[in-house]
Amino acid sequence: WAQARSRVDSVLHCLPPLRSLLRLLAEGERMAFMSRAVLFLLALPAAAAWAAELLDAAALVQQRLTTEEGTRDVGKCEDIRELTRCQKSKKTYGLDCAGWGGSWCVPPMGAKCSDLTLPTICTNSQERVGMTCKGWEDDECMGPDED
């Protein structure tokens, strides 16, 4: 958290010089077109670097918050609502899950075909989650015995 905050602070520290450059660009007729073009080209890398730093810092903060939130209330496979976390369920939560069902992680036992919420997962259910399903019909995954 401290590292992300430090990066955000350092990026925000660069804002006043960037604002000054942009103000110069906007002065219009007082500066020749070529001068404005040169200033604009000089400002582009600085703006890109600033934006990249800000995005990196925001991603660190988001990752930290998401990780804390995501590990808090997971007691069973169905509590996992993100594909990447489902794929890492054993390592992260100590849960052996069958795989991703489209909206949540599918448990190894007791899952139904209706738990699969995407047609591609339903039609490939055996290889995806180890279940045999009839197929996708009427916006739902059907079990082998359903009509």
DSSP file (Angstrom, degrees, kcal/mol; ACC not computed):
  #  RESIDUE AA STRUCTURE BP1 BP2  ACC     N-H-->O    O-->H-N    N-H-->O    O-->H-N    TCO  KAPPA ALPHA  PHI   PSI    X-CA   Y-CA   Z-CA
    1    1 A W     >        0   0    0      0, 0.0     4,-2.5     0, 0.0     5,-0.2   0.000 360.0 360.0 360.0 -45.2    0.0    0.0    0.0
    2    2 A A  H  >  +     0   0    0      1,-0.2     4,-2.4     2,-0.2     5,-0.2   0.885 360.0  52.2 -62.3 -38.7    2.8    2.4    0.9
    3    3 A Q  H  > S+     0   0    0      2,-0.2     4,-2.0     1,-0.2    -1,-0.2   0.922 110.9  46.4 -64.3 -44.3    4.6    1.7   -2.4
    4    4 A A  H  > S+     0   0    0      1,-0.2     4,-2.3     2,-0.2    -2,-0.2   0.916 112.7  50.1 -64.5 -42.7    1.4    2.4   -4.4
    5    5 A R  H  X S+     0   0    0     -4,-2.5     4,-2.5     1,-0.2    -2,-0.2   0.896 109.3  51.9 -63.0 -40.4    0.7    5.6   -2.5
    6    6 A S  H  X S+     0   0    0     -4,-2.4     4,-2.3     2,-0.2    -1,-0.2   0.896 109.5  49.7 -62.6 -41.0    4.3    6.8   -3.0
    7    7 A R  H  X S+     0   0    0     -4,-2.0     4,-2.0     2,-0.2    -2,-0.2   0.903 110.7  49.4 -65.9 -40.8    4.0    6.2   -6.7
    8    8 A V  H  X S+     0   0    0     -4,-2.3     4,-2.6     1,-0.2    -2,-0.2   0.935 111.4  49.7 -62.7 -45.4    0.8    8.1   -6.9
    9    9 A D  H  X S+     0   0    0     -4,-2.5     4,-1.6     1,-0.2    -2,-0.2   0.900 110.4  49.7 -60.6 -41.7    2.3   11.0   -5.0
   10   10 A S  H  X S+     0   0    0     -4,-2.3     4,-0.6     1,-0.2    -1,-0.2   0.870 112.2  48.2 -67.2 -34.9    5.4   11.1   -7.2
   11   11 A V  H >< S+     0   0    0     -4,-2.0     3,-1.1     1,-0.2     4,-0.3   0.921 110.0  50.8 -69.5 -43.4    3.2   11.2  -10.3
   12   12 A L  H >< S+     0   0    0     -4,-2.6     3,-1.3     1,-0.3    -1,-0.2   0.806 100.8  64.6 -64.7 -28.0    1.0   13.9   -8.9
   13   13 A H  H 3< S+     0   0    0     -4,-1.6    -1,-0.3     1,-0.3    -2,-0.2   0.784  97.4  57.0 -63.2 -27.5    4.1   16.0   -8.2
   14   14 A C  T <X S+     0   0    0     -3,-1.1     4,-1.4    -4,-0.6    -1,-0.3   0.548  83.6  88.5 -81.2  -8.0    4.7   16.1  -12.0
   15   15 A L  H <> S+     0   0    0     -3,-1.3     4,-2.7    -4,-0.3     5,-0.2   0.906  77.4  58.0 -62.9 -45.8    1.4   17.7  -12.7
   16   16 A P  H  > S+     0   0    0      0, 0.0     4,-2.3     0, 0.0    -1,-0.2   0.917 107.6  46.5 -56.3 -46.7    2.3   21.4  -12.4
   17   17 A P  H  > S+     0   0    0      0, 0.0     4,-2.1     0, 0.0    -2,-0.2   0.900 113.3  50.5 -61.4 -37.2    5.0   21.4  -15.1
   18   18 A L  H  X S+     0   0    0     -4,-1.4     4,-2.3     2,-0.2     5,-0.2   0.911 109.2  50.9 -64.4 -41.4    2.7   19.5  -17.4
   19   19 A R  H  X S+     0   0    0     -4,-2.7     4,-2.4     1,-0.2    -1,-0.2   0.905 108.5  52.4 -62.3 -41.1    0.0   22.0  -16.8
   20   20 A S  H  X S+     0   0    0     -4,-2.3     4,-2.2    -5,-0.2    -1,-0.2   0.919 109.4  49.0 -61.4 -43.9    2.4   24.8  -17.6
   21   21 A L  H  X S+     0   0    0     -4,-2.1     4,-2.0     1,-0.2    -1,-0.2   0.921 112.0  48.2 -61.3 -44.1    3.4   23.2  -20.9
   22   22 A L  H  X S+     0   0    0     -4,-2.3     4,-1.4     1,-0.2    -1,-0.2   0.869 109.1  53.6 -66.4 -35.8   -0.3   22.7  -21.8
   23   23 A R  H  < S+     0   0    0     -4,-2.4     4,-0.5     1,-0.2    -1,-0.2   0.906 107.8  51.1 -64.1 -41.4   -1.1   26.3  -21.0
   24   24 A L  H >< S+     0   0    0     -4,-2.2     3,-1.1     1,-0.2    -2,-0.2   0.895 107.5  53.5 -61.3 -39.5    1.8   27.4  -23.3
   25   25 A L  H >< S+     0   0    0     -4,-2.0     3,-0.6     1,-0.2    -1,-0.2   0.840 107.3  51.8 -63.2 -32.5    0.3   25.3  -26.0
   26   26 A A  T 3< S+     0   0    0     -4,-1.4    -1,-0.2     1,-0.2    -2,-0.2   0.512  79.5  96.1 -84.8  -4.5   -3.1   27.0  -25.7
   27   27 A E  T X   -     0   0    0     -3,-1.1     3,-1.0    -4,-0.5     2,-0.4   0.654  67.2-171.1 -66.5 -14.0   -1.8   30.6  -25.9
   28   28 A G  G X   +     0   0    0     -3,-0.6     3,-1.4     1,-0.2    -1,-0.2  -0.439  59.0  20.2  72.9-119.7   -2.6   30.6  -29.6
   29   29 A E  G 3  S+     0   0    0     -2,-0.4    -1,-0.2     1,-0.3     4,-0.1   0.658 109.8  72.5 -70.8 -17.7   -1.4   33.6  -31.7
   30   30 A R  G <  S+     0   0    0     -3,-1.0     2,-0.4     2,-0.1    -1,-0.3   0.770  98.9  52.4 -68.7 -22.8    1.3   34.7  -29.3
   31   31 A M  S <  S-     0   0    0     -3,-1.4     2,-0.0    -7,-0.1    -1,-0.0  -0.891  92.8-111.7-114.5 144.1    3.4   31.7  -30.3
   32   32 A A     >  -     0   0    0     -2,-0.4     4,-2.2     1,-0.1     5,-0.2  -0.337  30.5-113.1 -67.5 153.9    4.3   30.6  -33.8
   33   33 A F  H  > S+     0   0    0      1,-0.2     4,-2.6     2,-0.2     5,-0.2   0.900 116.6  52.9 -55.5 -43.3    2.8   27.4  -35.0
   34   34 A M  H  > S+     0   0    0      1,-0.2     4,-2.6     2,-0.2    -1,-0.2   0.896 107.5  51.0 -63.0 -40.7    6.2   25.7  -35.1
   35   35 A S  H  > S+     0   0    0      1,-0.2     4,-2.6     2,-0.2    -1,-0.2   0.922 111.5  47.7 -62.5 -43.2    6.9   26.6  -31.5
   36   36 A R  H  X S+     0   0    0     -4,-2.2     4,-2.7     1,-0.2    -2,-0.2   0.905 111.2  51.4 -64.3 -40.0    3.6   25.2  -30.4
   37   37 A A  H  X S+     0   0    0     -4,-2.6     4,-2.5    -5,-0.2    -2,-0.2   0.911 110.5  48.3 -63.6 -42.1    4.2   22.1  -32.4
   38   38 A V  H  X S+     0   0    0     -4,-2.6     4,-2.2     2,-0.2    -2,-0.2   0.934 112.7  48.0 -63.9 -45.9    7.6   21.6  -30.8
   39   39 A L  H  X S+     0   0    0     -4,-2.6     4,-2.1     1,-0.2    -2,-0.2   0.911 111.1  51.6 -60.5 -41.6    6.2   22.1  -27.3
   40   40 A F  H  X S+     0   0    0     -4,-2.7     4,-1.6     1,-0.2    -2,-0.2   0.930 110.1  48.1 -60.9 -45.7    3.4   19.7  -28.1
   41   41 A L  H  < S+     0   0    0     -4,-2.5    -1,-0.2     1,-0.2    -2,-0.2   0.850 111.9  50.3 -65.0 -33.6    5.8   17.0  -29.2
   42   42 A L  H  X S+     0   0    0     -4,-2.2     4,-0.8     1,-0.2    -1,-0.2   0.847 109.8  51.3 -70.2 -33.4    7.9   17.6  -26.1
   43   43 A A  H  X S+     0   0    0     -4,-2.1     4,-2.9    -5,-0.2     5,-0.2   0.786  94.9  72.8 -75.5 -26.9    4.8   17.2  -23.9
   44   44 A L  H  X S+     0   0    0     -4,-1.6     4,-2.9     1,-0.2     5,-0.2   0.932  98.4  43.2 -57.7 -52.2    3.7   14.0  -25.4
   45   45 A P  H  > S+     0   0    0      0, 0.0     4,-2.8     0, 0.0    -1,-0.2   0.903 115.6  50.3 -62.1 -37.9    6.3   11.7  -23.9
   46   46 A A  H  X S+     0   0    0     -4,-0.8     4,-2.5     2,-0.2    -2,-0.2   0.926 113.0  45.8 -64.4 -43.2    5.9   13.4  -20.5
   47   47 A A  H  X S+     0   0    0     -4,-2.9     4,-2.8     2,-0.2    -1,-0.2   0.904 113.6  49.3 -65.9 -40.8    2.2   13.0  -20.6
   48   48 A A  H  X S+     0   0    0     -4,-2.9     4,-2.6    -5,-0.2    -2,-0.2   0.918 112.6  47.2 -64.8 -42.7    2.5    9.4  -21.7
   49   49 A A  H  X S+     0   0    0     -4,-2.8     4,-2.5    -5,-0.2    -2,-0.2   0.915 113.0  49.4 -64.2 -42.1    5.0    8.6  -18.9
   50   50 A W  H  X S+     0   0    0     -4,-2.5     4,-2.5    -5,-0.2    -2,-0.2   0.930 112.3  47.2 -62.3 -45.5    2.7   10.4  -16.4
   51   51 A A  H  X S+     0   0    0     -4,-2.8     4,-2.6     2,-0.2    -2,-0.2   0.901 111.9  50.5 -63.6 -41.3   -0.3    8.4  -17.6
   52   52 A A  H  X S+     0   0    0     -4,-2.6     4,-2.5     2,-0.2    -1,-0.2   0.917 111.5  48.1 -63.6 -43.1    1.6    5.1  -17.5
   53   53 A E  H  X S+     0   0    0     -4,-2.5     4,-2.5     2,-0.2    -2,-0.2   0.923 112.7  48.4 -62.3 -44.2    2.8    5.8  -14.0
   54   54 A L  H  X S+     0   0    0     -4,-2.5     4,-2.5     1,-0.2    -2,-0.2   0.905 112.0  48.9 -64.3 -41.6   -0.7    6.8  -12.8
   55   55 A L  H  X S+     0   0    0     -4,-2.6     4,-2.5     2,-0.2    -1,-0.2   0.903 111.2  50.2 -64.6 -41.2   -2.2    3.7  -14.4
   56   56 A D  H  X S+     0   0    0     -4,-2.5     4,-2.2     2,-0.2    -2,-0.2   0.926 112.1  47.2 -61.6 -44.7    0.4    1.4  -12.8
   57   57 A A  H  X S+     0   0    0     -4,-2.5     4,-2.1     1,-0.2    -2,-0.2   0.915 112.5  49.0 -64.4 -42.5   -0.2    3.0   -9.4
   58   58 A A  H  X S+     0   0    0     -4,-2.5     4,-2.8     1,-0.2    -1,-0.2   0.888 109.5  52.8 -64.0 -38.5   -3.9    2.6   -9.8
   59   59 A A  H  X S+     0   0    0     -4,-2.5     4,-2.8     2,-0.2    -1,-0.2   0.892 107.9  51.2 -64.4 -39.4   -3.5   -1.0  -10.8
   60   60 A L  H  X S+     0   0    0     -4,-2.2     4,-2.3     2,-0.2    -2,-0.2   0.929 112.3  45.9 -62.2 -44.7   -1.5   -1.7   -7.7
   61   61 A V  H  X S+     0   0    0     -4,-2.1     4,-2.6     2,-0.2    -2,-0.2   0.939 114.5  47.7 -63.3 -46.9   -4.1   -0.2   -5.5
   62   62 A Q  H  X S+     0   0    0     -4,-2.8     4,-3.0     1,-0.2     5,-0.2   0.908 111.5  50.7 -60.8 -43.0   -6.9   -2.0   -7.3
   63   63 A Q  H  X S+     0   0    0     -4,-2.8     4,-2.6     2,-0.2    -1,-0.2   0.915 111.1  48.7 -61.6 -42.9   -5.0   -5.3   -7.1
   64   64 A R  H  X S+     0   0    0     -4,-2.3     4,-2.3    -5,-0.2    -2,-0.2   0.939 114.7  44.1 -62.9 -47.8   -4.5   -4.9   -3.4
   65   65 A L  H  X S+     0   0    0     -4,-2.6     4,-2.5     1,-0.2     5,-0.2   0.915 115.1  48.5 -64.8 -43.1   -8.1   -4.0   -2.7
   66   66 A T  H  X S+     0   0    0     -4,-3.0     4,-3.0    -5,-0.2    -2,-0.2   0.902 111.4  50.0 -64.5 -41.8   -9.4   -6.9   -4.9
   67   67 A T  H  X S+     0   0    0     -4,-2.6     4,-1.8    -5,-0.2    -1,-0.2   0.931 112.6  46.3 -63.8 -45.4   -7.1   -9.4   -3.3
   68   68 A E  H  X S+     0   0    0     -4,-2.3     4,-0.6    -5,-0.2    -2,-0.2   0.925 117.2  43.9 -62.5 -44.1   -8.1   -8.4    0.2
   69   69 A E  H >X S+     0   0    0     -4,-2.5     4,-0.7     1,-0.2     3,-0.5   0.898 113.4  51.1 -67.4 -41.2  -11.8   -8.5   -0.7
   70   70 A G  H 3< S+     0   0    0     -4,-3.0    -1,-0.2     1,-0.2    -2,-0.2   0.793 110.2  46.5 -71.1 -30.0  -11.6  -11.7   -2.7
   71   71 A T  H >< S+     0   0    0     -4,-1.8     3,-0.5    -5,-0.2    -1,-0.2   0.586  97.9  76.8 -88.3  -8.9   -9.8  -13.8   -0.1
   72   72 A R  H << S+     0   0    0     -4,-0.6    -2,-0.2    -3,-0.5    -1,-0.1   0.961 101.9  25.0 -67.9 -55.3  -12.1  -12.7    2.7
   73   73 A D  T 3< S+     0   0    0     -4,-0.7     2,-0.7     6,-0.1    -1,-0.2  -0.274  81.8 125.2-114.0  46.4  -15.3  -14.6    2.2
   74   74 A V    <   +     0   0    0     -3,-0.5     3,-0.1     1,-0.1    -4,-0.0  -0.913  10.3 140.7-109.5 112.9  -14.4  -17.8    0.3
   75   75 A G  S    S+     0   0    0     -2,-0.7     2,-0.3     1,-0.3    -1,-0.1   0.523  70.4  21.2-121.4 -17.0  -15.4  -21.0    2.0
   76   76 A K  S >  S-     0   0    0      1,-0.1     3,-1.8    19,-0.1     4,-0.4  -0.953  85.7 -98.5-148.6 164.7  -16.5  -23.1   -1.0
   77   77 A C  G >  S+     0   0    0     -2,-0.3     3,-2.0     1,-0.3    28,-0.7   0.862 116.8  61.4 -54.8 -41.5  -16.0  -23.2   -4.7
   78   78 A E  G 3  S+     0   0    0      1,-0.3    -1,-0.3    26,-0.2    28,-0.1   0.681  92.1  67.5 -63.7 -18.0  -19.2  -21.3   -5.5
   79   79 A D  G <  S+     0   0    0     -3,-1.8     2,-0.6    25,-0.1    -1,-0.3   0.671  80.7  90.4 -74.3 -16.4  -18.0  -18.3   -3.5
   80   80 A I    <   +     0   0    0     -3,-2.0    25,-2.0    -4,-0.4    23,-0.1  -0.731  50.0 174.0 -86.5 118.2  -15.3  -17.7   -6.2
   81   81 A R        +     0   0    0     -2,-0.6     2,-0.4    23,-0.2    -1,-0.1   0.152  51.9  76.6-113.3  16.8  -16.7  -15.3   -8.8
   82   82 A E  S  > S-     0   0    0      1,-0.1     4,-2.2     0, 0.0     5,-0.2  -0.996  70.8-136.6-132.9 136.9  -13.7  -14.7  -11.0
   83   83 A L  H  > S+     0   0    0     -2,-0.4     4,-2.4     1,-0.2     5,-0.2   0.906 103.9  50.2 -55.1 -49.2  -12.1  -17.0  -13.6
   84   84 A T  H  > S+     0   0    0      1,-0.2     4,-0.9     2,-0.2    -1,-0.2   0.869 111.7  48.0 -64.1 -35.7   -8.5  -16.4  -12.5
   85   85 A R  H  4 S+     0   0    0      2,-0.2    -1,-0.2     1,-0.2    -2,-0.2   0.860 109.5  53.6 -71.4 -34.4   -9.2  -17.0   -8.9
   86   86 A C  H >< S+     0   0    0     -4,-2.2     3,-1.6     1,-0.2     4,-0.3   0.917 106.0  52.9 -63.8 -42.6  -11.1  -20.2   -9.8
   87   87 A Q  H 3< S+     0   0    0     -4,-2.4    -1,-0.2     1,-0.3     3,-0.2   0.775 116.5  39.5 -63.9 -25.4   -8.0  -21.4  -11.7
   88   88 A K  T 3X S+     0   0    0     -4,-0.9     4,-3.1    -5,-0.2     5,-0.4   0.075  80.0 119.8-108.9  22.5   -5.9  -20.8   -8.6
   89   89 A S  H <>>S+     0   0    0     -3,-1.6     4,-2.1     1,-0.2     6,-1.7   0.848  73.6  50.0 -60.7 -38.0   -8.5  -22.1   -6.1
   90   90 A K  H  >5S+     0   0    0      4,-0.3     4,-1.0    -4,-0.3    -1,-0.2   0.949 117.9  38.3 -65.5 -48.8   -6.3  -24.8   -4.7
   91   91 A K  H  45S+     0   0    0      2,-0.2    -2,-0.2     1,-0.1    -1,-0.2   0.914 125.2  37.0 -69.5 -44.0   -3.3  -22.6   -4.2
   92   92 A T  H  <5S+     0   0    0     -4,-3.1    -3,-0.2    -7,-0.2    -2,-0.2   0.899 137.0  11.5 -79.2 -42.3   -5.2  -19.5   -3.0
   93   93 A Y  H  <5S-     0   0    0     -4,-2.1    -3,-0.2    -5,-0.4    -2,-0.2   0.502  93.4-116.6-117.7  -8.0   -8.0  -21.0   -0.9
   94   94 A G     << +     0   0    0     -4,-1.0     2,-0.4    -5,-0.8    -4,-0.3   0.759  69.8 137.3  74.1  24.4   -7.1  -24.7   -0.5
   95   95 A L        -     0   0    0     -6,-1.7     2,-1.0    -7,-0.1    -1,-0.3  -0.891  51.3-144.9-109.4 132.4  -10.2  -25.7   -2.4
   96   96 A D        +     0   0    0     -2,-0.4     2,-0.3    -3,-0.1   -19,-0.1  -0.828  31.4 179.4 -91.6 101.7  -10.3  -28.4   -5.1
   97   97 A C        -     0   0    0     -2,-1.0     3,-0.1   -11,-0.2    -7,-0.1  -0.737  35.4-131.4-104.7 153.9  -12.8  -27.1   -7.6
   98   98 A A        -     0   0    0      8,-2.3     2,-0.3    -2,-0.3    -1,-0.1   0.827  64.8 -89.1 -72.0 -32.0  -13.9  -28.7  -10.8
   99   99 A G  E     -A  106   0A   0      7,-1.1     7,-3.5    30,-0.1     2,-0.3  -0.915  59.7 -32.5 148.4-174.7  -13.4  -25.6  -12.9
  100  100 A W  E     -A  105   0A   0     -2,-0.3     5,-0.2     5,-0.2   -19,-0.0  -0.608  37.9-171.3 -81.4 130.0  -15.0  -22.4  -14.1
  101  101 A G        -     0   0    0      3,-2.6    16,-2.8    -2,-0.3    17,-0.6   0.451  54.1 -96.2 -99.9  -2.6  -18.7  -22.6  -14.8
  102  102 A G  S    S+     0   0    0      2,-0.3     3,-0.1    14,-0.2   -19,-0.1  -0.066 116.3  29.3 114.2 -33.8  -19.1  -19.2  -16.5
  103  103 A S  S    S+     0   0    0      1,-0.5     2,-0.3    12,-0.3    13,-0.1   0.533 129.2   3.3-128.2 -23.6  -20.3  -17.1  -13.5
  104  104 A W  S    S-     0   0    0     11,-0.3    -3,-2.6    -5,-0.1    -1,-0.5  -0.950  86.0 -78.7-155.0 171.1  -18.6  -18.9  -10.6
  105  105 A C  E     -A  100   0A   0    -25,-2.0    -5,-0.2   -28,-0.7   -25,-0.2  -0.600  45.8-130.9 -79.3 135.9  -16.3  -21.8   -9.8
  106  106 A V  E     -A   99   0A   0     -7,-3.5    -8,-2.3    -2,-0.3    -7,-1.1  -0.722  17.5-125.4 -92.2 133.2  -18.0  -25.2   -9.9
  107  107 A P        -     0   0    0      0, 0.0     4,-0.3     0, 0.0   -10,-0.2  -0.360  17.8-121.6 -72.5 157.9  -17.5  -27.6   -7.0
  108  108 A P  S    S+     0   0    0      0, 0.0     2,-0.4     0, 0.0   -11,-0.1   0.780  95.9  36.7 -71.4 -25.5  -16.2  -31.1   -7.7
  109  109 A M  S    S+     0   0    0      1,-0.1   -11,-0.1     0, 0.0     0, 0.0  -0.966 115.3  19.2-128.3 142.9  -19.2  -32.8   -6.2
  110  110 A G  S    S+     0   0    0     -2,-0.4     2,-0.1     1,-0.3    -1,-0.1   0.486  79.3 141.2  84.3   3.5  -22.9  -31.9   -6.3
  111  111 A A        -     0   0    0     -4,-0.3     2,-0.3    -5,-0.0    -1,-0.3  -0.491  37.4-148.8 -78.5 150.6  -22.8  -29.5   -9.3
  112  112 A K    >   -     0   0    0     -2,-0.1     3,-1.9     1,-0.1     4,-0.3  -0.810  26.0-114.7-114.7 157.9  -25.6  -29.5  -11.8
  113  113 A C  G >  S+     0   0    0     -2,-0.3     3,-2.0     1,-0.3    28,-0.2   0.840 115.5  65.8 -59.2 -32.5  -25.4  -28.7  -15.5
  114  114 A S  G 3  S+     0   0    0      1,-0.3    -1,-0.3    26,-0.1    27,-0.1   0.645  86.8  70.9 -66.5 -12.6  -27.6  -25.7  -14.8
  115  115 A D  G <  S+     0   0    0     -3,-1.9     2,-0.6     2,-0.0   -12,-0.3   0.666  80.3  86.9 -73.6 -16.2  -24.6  -24.3  -12.9
  116  116 A L    <   -     0   0    0     -3,-2.0    25,-0.5    -4,-0.3   -14,-0.2  -0.770  57.4-179.2 -88.1 119.0  -22.8  -23.8  -16.2
  117  117 A T        +     0   0    0    -16,-2.8   -15,-0.2    -2,-0.6    -1,-0.1   0.332  55.2  69.6-108.0   6.7  -23.8  -20.4  -17.5
  118  118 A L  S  > S-     0   0    0    -17,-0.6     4,-2.3     1,-0.1     3,-0.4  -0.988  72.6-135.6-125.9 136.9  -22.0  -20.2  -20.8
  119  119 A P  H  > S+     0   0    0      0, 0.0     4,-2.9     0, 0.0     5,-0.2   0.872 104.5  53.9 -56.4 -40.4  -22.8  -22.3  -24.0
  120  120 A T  H  > S+     0   0    0      1,-0.2     4,-0.9     2,-0.2    16,-0.0   0.870 111.1  45.2 -66.0 -35.4  -19.1  -23.1  -24.7
  121  121 A I  H  4 S+     0   0    0     -3,-0.4     7,-0.2     2,-0.2    -1,-0.2   0.899 113.9  50.5 -72.5 -39.7  -18.6  -24.5  -21.2
  122  122 A C  H >< S+     0   0    0     -4,-2.3     3,-1.5     1,-0.2    11,-0.3   0.936 110.5  47.2 -62.8 -48.1  -21.8  -26.4  -21.4
  123  123 A T  H 3< S+     0   0    0     -4,-2.9    -1,-0.2     1,-0.3    -2,-0.2   0.722 122.0  37.2 -71.0 -19.1  -21.1  -28.1  -24.7
  124  124 A N  T 3X S+     0   0    0     -4,-0.9     4,-2.3    -5,-0.2    -1,-0.3  -0.113  79.8 131.7-116.1  33.7  -17.6  -29.0  -23.6
  125  125 A S  H <>> +     0   0    0     -3,-1.5     4,-2.6     1,-0.2     6,-1.5   0.817  64.2  58.0 -60.9 -35.3  -18.6  -29.8  -20.0
  126  126 A Q  H  >5S+     0   0    0      4,-0.3     4,-0.9     1,-0.2    -1,-0.2   0.944 115.9  33.9 -62.9 -47.7  -16.8  -33.1  -19.8
  127  127 A E  H  45S+     0   0    0     -3,-0.3    -1,-0.2     2,-0.2    -2,-0.2   0.803 122.7  47.3 -78.9 -27.8  -13.4  -31.7  -20.6
  128  128 A R  H  <5S-     0   0    0     -4,-2.3    -2,-0.2    -7,-0.2   -28,-0.2   0.934 137.7  -3.1 -79.1 -47.7  -14.0  -28.3  -18.8
  129  129 A V  H  <5S-     0   0    0     -4,-2.6    -3,-0.2     2,-0.2    -2,-0.2   0.314  95.0-106.6-132.2   6.6  -15.5  -29.5  -15.5
  130  130 A G  S  <<S+     0   0    0     -4,-0.9     2,-0.3    -5,-0.9    -4,-0.3   0.785  78.3 123.1  73.6  27.3  -15.8  -33.2  -15.7
  131  131 A M        -     0   0    0     -6,-1.5     2,-0.7    -7,-0.1    -1,-0.3  -0.901  58.7-132.2-120.4 150.1  -19.6  -33.3  -16.0
  132  132 A T        +     0   0    0     -2,-0.3     2,-0.3    -7,-0.1   -19,-0.1  -0.905  32.7 174.0-102.0 117.0  -21.7  -34.8  -18.8
  133  133 A C        -     0   0    0     -2,-0.7    10,-0.2   -11,-0.3    -7,-0.1  -0.884  36.7-131.6-121.1 153.9  -24.4  -32.4  -20.0
  134  134 A K        -     0   0    0      8,-2.0     2,-0.3    -2,-0.3     9,-0.2   0.876  62.6 -96.2 -71.0 -39.2  -26.9  -32.7  -22.8
  135  135 A G  E     -B  142   0B   0      7,-1.1     7,-3.0     2,-0.1     2,-0.6  -0.876  47.4 -47.9 145.4-177.8  -26.1  -29.3  -24.3
  136  136 A W  E     +B  141   0B   0     -2,-0.3     2,-0.3     5,-0.2     5,-0.2  -0.789  58.5 159.7 -94.0 119.3  -27.2  -25.7  -24.4
  137  137 A E  E >   -B  140   0B   0      3,-2.9     3,-0.9    -2,-0.6    -2,-0.1  -1.000  61.1  -1.5-141.0 140.0  -31.0  -25.2  -25.0
  138  138 A D  T 3  S-     0   0    0     -2,-0.3    -1,-0.1     1,-0.3     3,-0.1   0.874 128.5 -54.9  50.3  45.3  -33.3  -22.3  -24.3
  139  139 A D  T 3  S+     0   0    0      1,-0.2     2,-0.3    -3,-0.1    -1,-0.3   0.810 121.9  92.0  62.7  32.7  -30.5  -20.2  -22.8
  140  140 A E  E <  S-B  137   0B   0     -3,-0.9    -3,-2.9    -5,-0.0     2,-0.5  -0.994  78.9-113.2-154.4 149.0  -29.7  -22.9  -20.2
  141  141 A C  E     -B  136   0B   0    -25,-0.5     2,-0.3    -2,-0.3    -5,-0.2  -0.762  37.7-146.6 -85.6 125.4  -27.3  -25.8  -19.9
  142  142 A M  E     -B  135   0B   0     -7,-3.0    -8,-2.0    -2,-0.5    -7,-1.1  -0.727   7.3-125.6 -98.8 141.3  -29.4  -29.0  -19.8
  143  143 A G    >   -     0   0    0     -2,-0.3     3,-1.2   -10,-0.2   -10,-0.2  -0.297  34.1-100.9 -74.3 166.5  -28.5  -32.1  -17.8
  144  144 A P  T 3  S+     0   0    0      0, 0.0   -11,-0.1     0, 0.0    -1,-0.1   0.765 121.9  42.9 -62.5 -26.2  -28.3  -35.5  -19.6
  145  145 A D  T 3  S+     0   0    0      2,-0.0     2,-0.2     0, 0.0   -12,-0.0   0.414  93.1 103.4-100.7   0.8  -31.8  -36.6  -18.4
  146  146 A E    <         0   0    0     -3,-1.2    -4,-0.1     1,-0.1   -12,-0.0  -0.572 360.0 360.0 -88.0 148.3  -33.6  -33.3  -19.0
  147  147 A D              0   0    0     -2,-0.2    -1,-0.1    -5,-0.0    -5,-0.0   0.359 360.0 360.0-114.6 360.0  -35.9  -32.7  -22.0
